[in-house]
């Protein structure tokens, strides 16, 4: 992925030297890929079914009280190539979604992306490194402990810079859903549903975020021609490695589709490909699709 010379976002807060925070993470309010990593950790270390943990973290809960955060900015000596890459990817999402919202007659609110180490107090509770990246609608921030990228490479079998960019784009997809009011409607519907129906709604929300990540990739590459041979395969592999069926098969040797909360590997790949193949948000309506 060619990013040399690309713009860096000013919306990154670097709190890697911060002290973290107490409390617990309310999974239903922190949306994204992060639940997968903590599910894997629980499965490997404690012998807990990862899909059970995903279901708990993806379940409903009381909203945590808002947390006042100081926007800590990095000193020049702190920045490294990985941080620069994160800033460039975030900037690319800003450029794409500002244009997409403008075309709809709306204004896109740039989210913040906050870097942290270990644990971090958020408006959704306390985020922890084991949870991986997540989006908190309470403060409209994406939270990333950069150690997750090493987890992607060594534990999830998903290396590569475009795979890392896909993770950010997926979380920004949740921010787009939040601004459009989609995630709020899904939360309300899940509260009225039984567990199986609530899981099915979560799957459609996650697959839509995958599709929106594909829309970003389409438009950014059209504008900048940043993709190199193998990049798309990296993203598709990442989407495949974090499918519920793959995680469950690796953990317990069998698949229980009714417990899915993020979608199967094939579904995640297909919806990312749909977004990237068309570049159209209208193609990402997973909630009206008869088959996902």
N, C-alpha and C positions, 0 to 999 in steps of 0.2 A: 504494500500500500504506500504510494508515493505522497508524503505529507511535507516534504521539505519546502520551507518558505510559506506554508499555509498560515492563515490567521490564527492567533491564539485567543480564546475567549477570556474576557475579564470577569466572568461569573464563576470562577473557581475559588473556593475557600480552602486554604491548606491548614488543617488543624492537626497535622501528624505529630506535633509536639504537645498537643493538649492532654488534659488529664482524664478525658472520657467522662462517663456519667453513670449514675445508678439507675435503679428501676429495671423494667423488663420491656422487651419489644412486643408490641401488639401486632401480631402477624397480619390481621385483617386490615390494618391501616398502613402497613409498610408493604408496598406492592412490588413484586418483581422476581428476578432470578435468584435473589439471595437465599430464599428458603431452601433451595436445592442443596447448597453447600452445607448448611447446618444439618439438613436431613442426612447427607452422606456421613458427616462427622458422627452423628448419633448412631447411624447404622454400623459404622466401622468400630467405634470405640465402645458403645454401650449395648450393641446387639439389638437395637430398636429398628423396626421396619421404617426405612426412609419415607415411604408414602404415608405412614401414620403421622410422622413428624410434620411432613408437608401439610397434611390435613389440619393439624392443630395450628400450625403457624398461619395457614391460610384461612382459618376460621374467623368468626366474628368475635369482637371483644369490645370492651369499653375504650373509648378514645382516651389516650394518655393526655395529661395536661400539656399545654404548650410550653416549650422550653425557649428561653431567651438565649440566643447564641451571639457571640461576638465574631464578626467576619474576619477571621485571622488570615492575613495574606502572607505568602512565603517571602522570605528574603532571597535575594539573587543567588546566594550560595546553596539554597535548599533545592532549587529546581534541577531535575535530571531529565534525561530523554523521555522517560516514561511519563513524567508529569507533563512535559511539553506535548507529548502525543495526546494525552487525555484532554488538554486544553484545546488542541487543534480539532479533535473529534467533536468536542462540545460546540466549538465555534461553527463547525460544519452543520450540526443539527440546528443551530440558531438560524443560519442562513437559509436552510431548506424550509424550516417550519414557519419562519417569518413570511416567506414568499407564498407558501401554501395557505396560510391563514389570510393573507392579503387577498389572494384570489377568491376566497370565500367571503370577503367583505368584513373580516374580523382582524383583531390584533393579537399577535402571539406574545405571551408573557414569557420571557426567558427564565428558565429555572436556574437555580444555583446548583453547583456540583461541589460537594464537600469531601475533601480527603481527610481520612483519619486513620489512626492505628489502634487496634485492639477493641475499643468500645467507644461509643459516642452517644451523648444525650441528644435526642431529636424530639420533634413534636409528636412523634408516633411511639415514643418510648425509647429504650436504649438499644441502639444497634451494636452488633458485635461482629468482629472480623469473620467468624465462622459462618455468618449468614450471607456473606458475599454482598454484591451491590444491591441496593434497593431504592425505591422511590417512596418518599413520604409526602402524601398530598397535604398533610397538615401544615407544612412549611414550604411546600413546592421545591424540595431539594432531592437530588440524587446523592446517595452516600456510597462511597467506595473506599475500602481498605485495599490498597494496591497489591497486597499479598494474594488476593483472590486470583490474580492473573497467573501466579505461580501454581495455584491450585488447579486452574484450568489446564495448564500445561502438563502437570505431573499426575494429577488425580483424575481429571475428567477426560484426558486425552483430546484436548481442544487447544492446541497451540496456535500461534500466529497473530499478527497485528490486526488483521481484519476481523478475526474472531473476537479480539478485545474490543474493537470498535462496535461490533454487533451488540455486545453486552450493554454498552452505553446507549446505543440507539434504541435498544429494547426498553430500557428504563425511561428514556425520553418519550418513547411511545406511550408509556403510562402517564406521563405529564400531559401529553396531547389528549389522552382520554379524559383526564381530570378536567382540563380546560373546556372540553366539549360537553362535560356533564355526564359522560358515559359511565365512568367508574362509580359515581355517586348513585346512579340508577341501579347499577349492578349490586352495590352494597345493600341498597334497600330491598331489592328482590331476593337477595340471599337471606336476609333476615326473615323473610316470609316463607322460606323454603326448607324442606328437609335436607339432610346432609348430602344425599346423592344429587339432588337438584342443585344445591348450592355449589357442589364441586363442578357440575357441568357448566354453570355460569362462569366459574373461575377459569375453566379451560377456555371458554370462548373469549374472555377478557385477555388472557395471556396470548392466545393465538392472534388476536387483533394487534397486540403490541408487537408481535413478531412481524406481522404484515406491515405495520407502520415503520418498523425498522427497515424493511425492504424498500418502502417508498423513499425513505431517506437515502438509502444506498443508490437507488436509481437516479434521483435528482442530483445528488452530490457528484456522482460519477459523470453524469451528463454535462455538468458545469465545469468540472475540474479534471476529468479523466485520470482519477487517482488509482484506479484498480489495476493490479498486475496479475499475470497468470498465477492461478492458485488461490487468489484472494477469496473469490466466491465460494470455492470448495472449503476454505477455512471456516467461513460463516455457516455454511450448510452443515459441516461436521459439528460445529459447536451446538447448533440447534438440535442436531440428532443426538448428541451425547447427553443432553439434558432433558430429553423426552421422558415422560413418566414411565413408559414401558421399559425403556432401557435402564433407568435407575432401579426399577422394581425387579427386573430380571437379574440384574447384577447383584442385588441385595438378597433376594430370596428365591430366585430361580423360577418364578412364575409371575404372571401378569393379572392384575385385577382392575379392569378398565373403569369400574364405577368409582374407584378411589382416586382417579386421576384429578389433578388440579391445574396442570399446566399443558396437558396434551401429549400425545404420543410423539415419538421421534419423527415419524412420517408426517404427521399433522404440522409440527413446528417447521419442518423443512418446506412443506408445501405452501404454507401461508407466508413464510419469508420470501419464497420464490415468486408467489403471486404479487406481493408488493413490489419486489424488485423488477419483475418482468413487465409490470404495467405502469408503475409510478403513480397510480391513482388511488386516492384515499377511498373512493367509492367501492373499490374492489376489496376493501378490508372489513366489510360488514359481516363479521362472523356470526352475529346474532340473528341475521336473517337467512343465513345459509342453511339449507336443509341438511346437508352433509358437511362436516368439518374435517 
